[in-house]
Amino acid sequence: MVSKQTRIWTVNGHEVQFDIHKFKQLFKSKAYEAGIGLIKYEEVVANAISVDSSTIHNWRSVLNGPSDPEKVTSLEKFWEIEEGTLLKEVFMNTAEVTALTDRELAALRSFYIAFKSLMDFYYNTEGFNKEKCNYDAAYKMYYSVKGTLEREYIDLKKKLYDALENFVDNELYELLCDAANQDDEEESELIKIEYKGCYEWYVSSFNKIVDPFLLA
């Protein structure tokens, strides 16, 4: 598996990958229902699908994802959720990518500056650590990124805009969710430990979206 990324599989004729955002949401919900701490619940899930607890920890920490779709299916069965719930269709067909014009590059550059500012703030505050910043600051910076993207709607290619919008509304929004959950001492410690890996994953995910357009 490529570090900081999740694999792409072909399932029923569609290119899909592990939905880490949905996995993290369901993991917390299922741990709460079971009345088990998050770290302990990693062991429960690991035993259920025959992997090491460190594997589940890495998925939760956004370091990587399952090595094959069968592990995803096993997890869905354990949680008694509909098959395919933890898979998402790859958003963009790179075969349809075309090069950006100067105007489009300028629009993308504007978005990148806002995105990089947020990620640098995330890194420098050790994952929006409540001892180093407040939630309002993280919230405002996230919505600055979202607002910057919306203002570039006219100038960005539709496929690129849609891919970035999906990234901002789902994957990047998880940063805010993590910050909001820091009242949970266990979750707060996890964020402090893993923020470097998360930072690299989000930056890599952004690059994965835009690089095909820059190299076209």
Secondary structure by P-SEA (a helix, b strand, c coil): ccccbbbbbbccccccccaaaaaaaaaaaaaaaacccaaaaaaaaaaaacccaaaaaaaaacccccccaaaaaaaaaaacccccccccccccccccbbbbcaaaaaaaaaaaaaaaaaaaaaaaacccccccccaaaaaaaaaaaaaaaaaacccccaaaaaaaaaaaacccaaaaaaaaaccaaaaaaaaaacaaaaaaaaaaaaaaaccccccc
